[in-house]
């Protein structure tokens, strides 16, 4: 009899065992390896004499993080969410093209502003606009089906931050794809428009988030079904 955590996989030639349990060890010994630096500011700052990085090896950085100035965690995640059929470079080109359009539009709006207060209120950094847009589109709750007594209820649940960010990007992506499919304009142009609108708490993605919150509010009487 096999121990728990293992299962047998049969092939045409022989049977082999695959582990289904979680890994219990790490290849990085905490006594020998330190965490990597994930931001440019900390990377350029001098190390404290008592910092463990002075006498320890550094762990390999996750592929989605990079301290270089042209990489951004939110933008990289948006590239992966918008990827279709494995064409990551096409998705990256579209997202970076949208950021360029945001930069150009915001700069034109800044140049047309007549007072210093108006210019201060206009954010020119495309990455900052994207961060603010995704933050504004992030939902606080989600609806999940729960069956009780043969009846299925849509019960509101709190949503984890990482999943909430993903849902915001997914909704943004679906709206942009739907508009692009109708032939209104290019995907990058639509993405730039939606991101600028979302940074001002406007646009279809913000409306979708508000509609989800309304549904959660309408179904709050079923909150006791969470447990």
VMD Tcl script that draws the C-alpha trace (Angstrom):
set ca {
  {0.00 0.00 0.00}
  {1.27 3.47 -0.89}
  {1.73 6.16 1.75}
  {-0.50 9.22 1.66}
  {0.80 11.98 -0.61}
  {1.75 9.59 -3.43}
  {-0.26 8.23 -6.32}
  {0.49 5.71 -9.08}
  {0.56 6.78 -12.71}
  {0.33 3.93 -15.22}
  {1.74 4.07 -18.71}
  {1.91 1.54 -21.52}
  {5.31 0.29 -20.31}
  {5.39 0.53 -16.50}
  {4.00 2.30 -13.47}
  {5.70 5.25 -11.79}
  {5.07 7.30 -8.69}
  {4.35 11.03 -8.57}
  {4.32 13.05 -5.38}
  {1.15 15.05 -4.76}
  {2.25 16.60 -1.45}
  {3.65 20.12 -1.04}
  {7.40 20.68 -0.90}
  {8.70 20.72 2.64}
  {12.18 22.07 1.96}
  {13.74 24.97 0.12}
  {16.90 24.95 -1.94}
  {17.94 28.22 -0.28}
  {19.31 27.72 3.20}
  {18.21 30.77 5.27}
  {21.61 30.67 7.00}
  {23.41 31.17 3.68}
  {21.02 33.15 1.45}
  {19.39 36.58 1.82}
  {16.34 38.02 0.06}
  {17.00 39.91 -3.22}
  {16.58 43.68 -3.58}
  {13.43 44.48 -5.60}
  {13.53 48.26 -6.06}
  {16.04 50.63 -7.64}
  {16.22 53.01 -4.68}
  {17.32 50.29 -2.25}
  {19.69 48.87 -4.85}
  {21.54 52.20 -5.20}
  {21.59 52.93 -1.47}
  {24.74 51.90 0.47}
  {24.47 48.78 2.59}
  {24.46 49.02 6.34}
  {27.60 47.41 7.86}
  {25.38 45.01 9.82}
  {23.22 44.07 6.81}
  {23.17 40.31 6.20}
  {23.70 40.88 2.47}
  {27.32 41.71 3.24}
  {28.13 38.11 4.13}
  {25.33 36.04 2.56}
  {24.52 34.89 -0.95}
  {21.49 36.47 -2.65}
  {18.50 34.40 -3.72}
  {17.52 34.30 -7.39}
  {14.93 36.97 -8.16}
  {11.47 35.94 -9.30}
  {11.00 36.45 -13.05}
  {8.14 38.94 -12.52}
  {10.35 41.30 -10.49}
  {13.26 43.39 -11.68}
  {15.01 46.46 -10.21}
  {15.72 48.04 -13.61}
  {13.95 51.32 -14.29}
  {11.94 50.18 -17.31}
  {10.30 47.22 -15.53}
  {7.19 47.64 -13.39}
  {5.36 44.89 -11.50}
  {1.85 46.18 -12.30}
  {2.65 46.70 -15.99}
  {4.26 43.26 -16.27}
  {1.19 41.67 -14.67}
  {-1.08 43.59 -17.05}
  {1.00 42.26 -19.97}
  {0.45 38.69 -18.79}
  {-3.28 39.23 -18.24}
  {-3.71 40.71 -21.72}
  {-1.66 37.97 -23.41}
  {-3.55 35.81 -25.90}
  {-2.47 32.51 -27.49}
  {0.94 32.76 -25.81}
  {1.91 35.91 -27.77}
  {3.54 37.76 -24.89}
  {5.62 40.10 -27.06}
  {2.51 41.24 -28.91}
  {0.82 41.93 -25.59}
  {3.89 43.79 -24.30}
  {3.97 45.90 -27.46}
  {0.30 46.82 -27.02}
  {0.68 47.75 -23.33}
  {3.85 49.77 -23.87}
  {2.14 51.46 -26.82}
  {-0.76 52.36 -24.52}
  {1.69 53.84 -21.99}
  {3.28 55.93 -24.72}
  {-0.13 57.25 -25.78}
  {-0.93 58.08 -22.13}
  {2.33 60.02 -21.87}
  {1.62 62.00 -25.04}
  {-1.98 62.81 -24.11}
  {-1.13 63.82 -20.56}
  {1.72 66.01 -21.75}
  {-0.56 67.75 -24.27}
  {-3.12 68.34 -21.52}
  {-0.31 69.68 -19.27}
  {0.90 72.01 -22.04}
  {-2.62 73.37 -22.58}
  {-3.10 74.08 -18.87}
  {-2.99 77.80 -18.12}
  {-2.39 77.88 -14.37}
  {0.15 76.16 -12.17}
  {-2.60 74.48 -10.15}
  {-4.02 72.89 -13.31}
  {-0.57 71.67 -14.34}
  {0.09 70.22 -10.90}
  {-3.17 68.27 -11.03}
  {-2.16 66.55 -14.31}
  {-0.06 63.42 -13.86}
  {2.41 63.00 -16.72}
  {4.05 59.77 -15.57}
  {2.30 56.96 -17.50}
  {3.26 54.36 -14.89}
  {1.71 56.46 -12.11}
  {-1.48 56.84 -14.17}
  {-1.61 53.07 -14.69}
  {-1.06 52.34 -11.00}
  {-3.82 54.76 -10.01}
  {-6.20 53.38 -12.65}
  {-5.74 49.76 -11.55}
  {-6.09 50.81 -7.91}
  {-9.39 52.59 -8.68}
  {-10.70 49.57 -10.61}
  {-9.87 47.08 -7.85}
  {-13.05 45.60 -6.29}
  {-13.44 45.07 -2.55}
  {-15.87 42.13 -2.68}
  {-16.78 39.24 -4.95}
  {-19.80 36.98 -5.39}
  {-19.48 33.21 -5.03}
  {-22.25 30.59 -5.39}
  {-23.14 28.77 -2.16}
  {-25.77 26.01 -2.12}
  {-27.98 25.64 0.95}
  {-31.06 23.41 1.07}
  {-31.01 22.80 -2.68}
  {-30.94 26.52 -3.46}
  {-27.85 28.32 -4.78}
  {-27.22 31.81 -3.42}
  {-24.77 34.43 -4.66}
  {-22.89 35.23 -1.46}
  {-20.54 38.25 -1.13}
  {-17.03 37.39 0.04}
  {-14.02 39.60 0.79}
  {-11.47 39.38 -2.00}
  {-7.68 39.02 -1.48}
  {-5.56 41.93 -2.81}
  {-3.76 39.89 -5.48}
  {-7.01 38.43 -6.82}
  {-8.70 41.84 -6.69}
  {-5.90 43.33 -8.79}
  {-6.20 40.46 -11.26}
  {-9.97 40.91 -11.53}
  {-9.53 44.63 -12.20}
  {-7.03 43.92 -15.00}
  {-9.21 41.16 -16.43}
  {-12.28 43.43 -16.56}
  {-10.19 46.17 -18.16}
  {-8.84 43.70 -20.72}
  {-12.28 42.33 -21.64}
  {-13.72 45.82 -22.14}
  {-10.79 46.85 -24.36}
  {-11.04 43.65 -26.40}
  {-14.76 44.12 -26.90}
  {-14.24 47.66 -28.17}
  {-11.34 46.62 -30.41}
  {-13.42 43.76 -31.85}
  {-16.04 46.28 -32.97}
  {-13.32 48.08 -34.92}
  {-13.47 51.37 -33.05}
  {-9.67 51.76 -32.94}
  {-6.53 49.86 -31.95}
  {-6.23 47.92 -28.68}
  {-3.40 50.18 -27.44}
  {-5.46 53.32 -28.09}
  {-8.50 51.87 -26.28}
  {-6.34 50.73 -23.35}
  {-4.83 54.21 -23.02}
  {-8.29 55.80 -23.03}
  {-9.61 53.39 -20.40}
  {-6.58 53.80 -18.13}
  {-6.79 57.60 -18.22}
  {-10.54 57.46 -17.54}
  {-10.09 54.95 -14.70}
  {-7.43 57.15 -13.09}
  {-10.17 59.80 -12.84}
  {-12.74 57.28 -11.51}
  {-14.53 57.26 -14.84}
  {-15.00 54.79 -17.70}
  {-16.61 51.40 -18.23}
  {-14.23 49.52 -15.93}
  {-15.18 51.74 -13.00}
  {-18.85 51.20 -13.86}
  {-18.32 47.42 -13.84}
  {-16.70 47.61 -10.38}
  {-19.54 49.76 -9.04}
  {-22.11 47.35 -10.48}
  {-20.37 44.45 -8.73}
  {-20.44 46.35 -5.43}
  {-24.15 47.03 -5.89}
  {-24.81 43.32 -6.41}
  {-22.78 42.49 -3.30}
  {-24.77 45.07 -1.33}
  {-28.05 43.62 -2.62}
  {-27.00 40.10 -1.56}
  {-25.56 41.01 1.83}
  {-28.47 39.21 3.52}
  {-26.77 35.94 2.47}
  {-23.47 36.80 4.17}
  {-24.13 34.29 6.95}
  {-23.75 31.50 4.38}
  {-19.99 32.11 4.16}
  {-19.14 29.59 6.90}
}
mol new
graphics top color blue
foreach p $ca { graphics top sphere $p radius 0.5 }
foreach p [lrange $ca 0 end-1] q [lrange $ca 1 end] { graphics top cylinder $p $q radius 0.2 }
display resetview
